[in-house]
């Protein structure tokens, strides 16, 4: 739990702004007609609210966590613990974010705490919803009080900031896996076959229900006087590559949000594919536009988190060349079972990558994010990949794609 003390912040409530505007109008009117009595009352109320609010300003210790990662368009409720560390009670407390990025909105503020005595503790919940993926710098929320007349707000603003990663939307899809595998140790020969075709003996363990009788270690059983099972290390696994096209030179922007619908659909689909196949395959690399990311040194779970974090920050590229990463891809394709190409358009560059994958024995699946009526693709160039599908951006963004 993070604790924030911060600095004092003075602000005006909506009622306070109205009173100050009214005071200004009355002051101008007092130059023409006798209205000094009304002006004196208004000034007295404003000064009294300012003085009493400052004397009884809250001294609240706020504890809570802002998550590191959230998913776009999903409402996240944040729990904060408030403790009054002053010797006086605090009144009319609420918790809210004072300055959120435009892409993140607060949809539900903490309920008003009418009174919090000295040393007392209470909990409040604040809900936020991100409208666009990306990386954002966010400060902790502010705990403020509008006591006594709801004209001024006195609060404690935290000085530290935190990076919030908004991940693209993703879901589990139905993807037919071909169960191909490659030998993935760089020091070994390249082989192709079913998972578990060649196993390396690494030891034995106690026999448990469900173990195959063929793997009973008779020698260990005789030595230990208890049944033992041979344990093997499988050197074969299905390695997969993800290729995401980010080139959008002539794509319309979505009104008011500056989002490119086709690119957001492609990023969301890429995140869904990674989420779906992660338990059955090892995702070896991600090519997002011109940027190549390799995950050889990462564990299976960490790979998925890294991929989603990378996709959160993907930006459109008007044009790029893959000459720099083509040699690396050519080498890795020989150790990859299948590659998923998520493309916004069909061009010579990706046709060459598909040819490299095919020559290396890597099976490819091409997903084109574009209406078929507007695609000009030579089917003879892509039929050999084994699986080509046209997808509409709206279907992906609305979650209507369940099976590939």
C-alpha positions in Angstrom: 0.0 0.0 0.0 1.4 3.4 -0.9 0.9 6.3 1.6 0.6 9.8 0.4 0.9 13.0 2.4 1.6 15.6 -0.4 1.0 19.3 -0.3 -2.0 21.5 0.5 -4.1 22.5 -2.5 -6.8 25.2 -2.5 -9.6 25.1 -5.1 -13.0 26.5 -5.8 -16.1 24.4 -6.0 -18.9 25.1 -8.5 -20.9 26.8 -5.8 -17.8 28.9 -4.9 -17.3 30.0 -8.5 -21.0 31.1 -8.6 -20.7 33.1 -5.4 -17.5 34.8 -6.5 -19.1 35.7 -9.8 -22.1 37.1 -8.0 -19.9 39.0 -5.7 -18.1 40.6 -8.6 -21.4 41.6 -10.2 -22.7 43.1 -7.0 -19.5 45.0 -6.6 -20.0 46.5 -10.1 -23.6 47.3 -9.3 -22.6 49.0 -6.0 -20.9 51.7 -8.1 -24.2 52.6 -9.6 -26.9 51.8 -6.9 -26.6 51.4 -3.1 -25.8 47.7 -2.7 -23.0 47.8 -0.2 -25.0 45.8 2.4 -25.4 42.9 0.0 -21.8 43.1 -1.0 -20.6 43.1 2.6 -22.7 39.9 3.3 -21.2 38.1 0.3 -17.7 39.1 1.2 -18.2 38.1 4.8 -19.5 34.7 3.7 -16.5 34.1 1.4 -13.9 35.2 4.0 -15.6 33.1 6.7 -15.6 30.0 4.4 -12.0 30.6 3.6 -10.9 31.2 7.2 -12.8 28.3 8.7 -11.9 25.9 5.9 -8.2 26.7 6.3 -8.2 26.3 10.1 -10.1 23.0 9.8 -8.3 21.8 6.6 -8.0 18.0 6.6 -4.8 16.3 7.3 -5.4 12.9 5.8 -3.0 10.0 5.3 -4.2 8.2 2.2 -3.1 4.7 1.4 -3.8 2.8 -1.8 -2.5 1.4 -5.0 -2.8 2.6 -8.5 -2.5 -0.5 -10.7 0.4 -0.8 -13.2 -1.7 -2.1 -16.0 -5.4 -1.9 -16.9 -7.3 -2.8 -20.1 -8.9 -0.3 -22.4 -12.6 0.4 -22.0 -12.8 -1.6 -18.7 -13.9 0.2 -15.5 -11.4 -0.3 -12.7 -12.3 0.4 -9.1 -9.5 1.6 -6.9 -9.7 1.3 -3.1 -8.1 3.9 -0.8 -7.9 4.0 2.9 -8.2 7.3 4.6 -6.8 8.1 8.1 -7.3 11.4 9.9 -3.9 12.2 11.5 -5.0 15.6 12.8 -6.2 16.5 16.3 -9.5 17.9 14.8 -12.2 16.1 13.0 -12.4 16.4 9.2 -15.7 17.0 7.4 -17.1 16.5 3.9 -14.2 14.4 2.6 -14.1 13.0 -1.0 -11.4 11.5 -3.1 -10.9 12.3 -6.8 -8.2 12.6 -9.5 -7.4 16.2 -10.0 -5.8 16.0 -13.5 -6.3 12.8 -15.5 -5.1 12.5 -19.1 -7.8 13.1 -21.7 -7.9 9.4 -22.6 -8.8 8.4 -19.0 -12.0 9.4 -17.3 -13.2 9.1 -13.7 -16.6 7.5 -13.9 -17.3 7.2 -10.2 -15.9 9.3 -7.3 -15.5 8.2 -3.8 -18.6 8.6 -1.7 -18.7 11.6 0.6 -17.4 11.0 4.1 -19.4 13.4 6.2 -17.1 13.2 9.3 -13.8 11.5 10.1 -12.7 11.9 13.7 -9.1 12.2 14.9 -7.3 8.8 14.3 -10.3 7.3 12.6 -10.0 5.2 9.4 -12.4 4.7 6.5 -12.3 3.3 3.0 -13.4 4.9 -0.3 -13.6 3.6 -3.9 -12.8 5.6 -7.0 -13.5 4.2 -10.5 -11.7 5.1 -13.7 -12.1 4.0 -17.3 -9.4 4.3 -20.0 -10.7 5.2 -23.5 -7.5 4.5 -25.4 -4.5 2.2 -25.0 -1.0 3.7 -24.2 1.4 4.8 -21.5 0.2 7.6 -19.2 1.8 9.5 -16.3 -0.8 9.8 -13.5 -0.6 11.3 -10.0 -2.3 9.8 -7.0 -5.9 11.1 -6.3 -6.5 14.0 -4.0 -8.4 13.9 -0.8 -10.3 17.2 -0.3 -12.9 18.8 1.9 -15.4 21.5 1.0 -16.3 22.3 4.6 -17.9 24.6 5.8 -20.0 26.2 3.0 -19.0 24.1 0.0 -17.3 27.2 -1.6 -13.6 26.2 -1.3 -12.0 22.8 -1.4 -8.9 22.1 0.7 -7.0 19.0 -0.2 -3.8 17.1 -0.1 -2.2 16.6 -3.5 0.5 13.9 -3.9 3.7 15.0 -5.6 4.8 11.6 -7.1 3.6 10.3 -10.4 3.2 6.7 -11.7 3.2 5.3 -15.1 -0.1 3.6 -16.0 -0.1 1.1 -18.9 -3.4 0.8 -20.7 -3.4 -2.5 -22.6 -5.4 -3.1 -25.8 -8.6 -5.1 -25.5 -8.2 -8.8 -26.0 -10.2 -12.0 -25.6 -9.8 -15.7 -26.1 -10.3 -17.0 -29.6 -10.8 -20.4 -31.1 -7.6 -21.0 -33.1 -6.9 -24.4 -34.7 -3.3 -25.4 -33.6 -1.4 -27.6 -35.9 0.8 -29.1 -33.1 4.0 -28.6 -35.1 7.3 -28.4 -33.3 10.9 -27.5 -33.8 14.1 -28.2 -32.0 14.7 -24.9 -30.2 18.1 -25.3 -28.6 20.6 -23.2 -30.6 23.4 -25.7 -29.9 21.4 -28.7 -31.4 20.5 -29.8 -34.8 17.3 -28.5 -36.3 14.7 -31.3 -36.3 11.0 -31.3 -37.0 8.5 -33.7 -35.4 5.8 -34.2 -32.8 6.4 -32.8 -29.3 8.1 -35.5 -27.2 9.6 -37.5 -30.0 13.1 -37.3 -28.5 13.3 -37.0 -24.7 16.3 -36.4 -22.4 16.4 -38.4 -19.2 16.8 -36.1 -16.2 16.1 -38.4 -13.2 13.2 -40.0 -11.4 10.5 -39.2 -8.9 7.9 -41.1 -6.9 5.2 -42.9 -8.9 1.8 -41.2 -8.7 -1.6 -42.3 -10.0 -1.9 -41.6 -13.7 1.8 -42.1 -14.6 2.4 -44.5 -17.6 3.6 -47.9 -16.5 6.1 -47.8 -19.3 8.0 -45.1 -17.5 8.5 -47.0 -14.2 12.1 -46.9 -13.2 12.8 -50.5 -12.0 16.3 -49.9 -10.8 15.2 -46.9 -8.7 12.2 -49.0 -7.4 14.6 -51.7 -6.2 16.9 -49.3 -4.6 14.3 -47.1 -2.9 11.7 -49.9 -2.2 9.0 -47.6 -3.5 7.7 -47.3 -7.1 9.5 -44.6 -9.1 8.9 -43.0 -12.5 11.4 -41.9 -15.0 11.3 -38.1 -15.7 12.3 -36.6 -19.0 13.0 -33.1 -20.4 11.2 -32.4 -23.6 13.5 -30.5 -26.0 10.8 -29.8 -28.5 8.2 -27.1 -28.4 6.0 -25.2 -30.7 7.5 -21.8 -31.3 5.4 -19.0 -32.8 6.0 -15.6 -34.3 3.7 -12.6 -34.5 4.0 -10.1 -37.3 1.9 -6.9 -36.9 1.6 -4.4 -39.7 1.5 -0.7 -38.4 1.7 1.1 -41.8 -1.3 3.3 -42.2 -0.5 6.1 -44.7 -4.1 6.6 -46.0 -6.4 5.5 -43.2 -9.1 7.8 -41.9 -8.9 9.0 -38.3 -11.7 8.3 -36.0 -13.5 11.5 -35.1 -12.5 13.3 -31.8 -10.3 10.5 -30.6 -7.5 10.6 -33.2 -7.6 6.8 -33.2 -7.0 4.8 -36.4 -9.7 2.2 -36.4 -7.9 -0.3 -38.6 -4.7 -0.1 -36.5 -6.6 -0.5 -33.2 -8.4 -3.5 -34.6 -5.0 -5.0 -35.7 -3.4 -4.4 -32.3 -6.4 -5.8 -30.5 -6.4 -8.9 -32.7 -2.7 -9.4 -32.2 -3.2 -9.2 -28.4 -6.0 -11.8 -28.6 -3.9 -14.2 -30.7 -1.1 -13.9 -28.2 -3.4 -14.5 -25.3 -5.0 -17.5 -26.9 -1.9 -19.4 -28.1 0.3 -18.6 -25.1 -0.5 -21.8 -23.2 0.1 -24.0 -26.2 3.0 -22.3 -27.9 6.1 -20.3 -27.0 5.9 -16.9 -28.7 9.4 -16.4 -29.8 9.3 -13.0 -31.4 7.0 -10.0 -32.2 7.5 -7.8 -35.2 5.5 -4.7 -34.7 6.0 -2.5 -37.7 9.8 -1.9 -38.0 10.5 -3.0 -34.4 11.5 -6.5 -33.7 11.2 -7.9 -30.1 12.6 -11.3 -29.2 11.6 -13.2 -26.0 14.0 -16.1 -26.0 15.2 -15.3 -22.4 11.7 -14.8 -21.0 9.4 -17.4 -19.4 6.0 -18.2 -20.9 4.0 -16.0 -18.6 6.3 -13.1 -18.7 6.3 -13.2 -22.5 2.6 -12.6 -22.7 2.9 -9.6 -20.3 5.7 -8.2 -22.4 3.8 -8.6 -25.6 0.7 -6.8 -24.3 2.9 -4.0 -22.9 4.6 -3.6 -26.2 1.2 -3.5 -28.0 0.0 -0.9 -25.6 2.5 1.6 -27.0 2.4 0.7 -30.7 2.2 3.8 -32.9 1.2 4.1 -36.6 4.0 4.2 -39.2 3.6 5.9 -42.5 6.3 3.8 -44.2 9.1 1.5 -43.1 11.5 -1.0 -44.3 12.3 -4.5 -42.9 15.8 -4.7 -44.4 17.4 -4.4 -41.0 15.4 -7.3 -39.4 15.0 -9.6 -42.4 18.3 -11.5 -41.7 17.2 -12.1 -38.1 13.8 -13.3 -39.2 15.2 -15.6 -41.8 17.3 -17.3 -39.1 14.5 -17.5 -36.6 11.9 -18.9 -39.1 13.9 -22.1 -39.2 13.1 -22.6 -35.5 9.5 -21.5 -35.6 6.5 -23.7 -36.2 4.0 -21.1 -37.3 3.8 -17.4 -37.8 0.7 -15.2 -37.6 0.7 -12.2 -40.0 -1.8 -9.5 -39.0 -1.7 -7.1 -41.9 -3.5 -3.8 -42.8 -2.6 -4.1 -46.5 -1.0 -6.6 -48.8 2.4 -5.5 -50.2 5.6 -6.8 -51.6 7.5 -6.6 -48.3 5.2 -9.0 -46.5 5.0 -11.3 -49.5 8.8 -11.7 -49.3 8.5 -12.4 -45.5 5.9 -15.1 -46.3 8.2 -16.6 -48.8 11.1 -16.7 -46.3 8.8 -18.4 -43.8 7.6 -20.9 -46.4 11.2 -21.7 -47.5 12.1 -22.3 -43.8 9.2 -24.8 -43.3 7.3 -22.3 -41.1 3.5 -22.4 -41.6 1.9 -19.0 -41.9 -1.6 -17.6 -41.1 -2.5 -14.3 -42.8 -5.1 -12.1 -41.2 -6.0 -9.1 -43.4 -7.8 -6.3 -41.5 -9.7 -4.8 -44.4 -13.1 -5.3 -46.2 -12.6 -8.0 -49.0 -14.3 -5.7 -51.5 -11.5 -3.1 -51.1 -8.6 -5.5 -51.2 -6.6 -6.1 -54.3 -4.7 -9.2 -53.5 -3.2 -11.7 -55.9 -4.6 -14.9 -54.4 -1.9 -17.0 -56.1 0.6 -15.2 -53.9 -1.1 -16.0 -50.6 -2.9 -19.3 -51.1 0.2 -21.4 -50.4 0.4 -20.1 -46.9 -2.5 -22.4 -45.9 -4.7 -19.9 -44.2 -5.8 -16.5 -45.3 -8.7 -14.6 -43.8 -10.2 -11.1 -44.4 -11.6 -9.4 -41.2 -13.6 -6.2 -40.7 -12.2 -3.7 -38.2 -15.6 -3.2 -36.6 -16.1 -6.9 -36.0 -12.8 -7.1 -34.1 -13.4 -3.9 -32.1 -16.9 -5.0 -31.1 -15.7 -8.5 -30.1 -17.6 -10.4 -32.8 -14.5 -12.4 -33.9 -14.5 -15.6 -31.8 -12.9 -18.0 -34.2 -10.0 -17.8 -36.7 
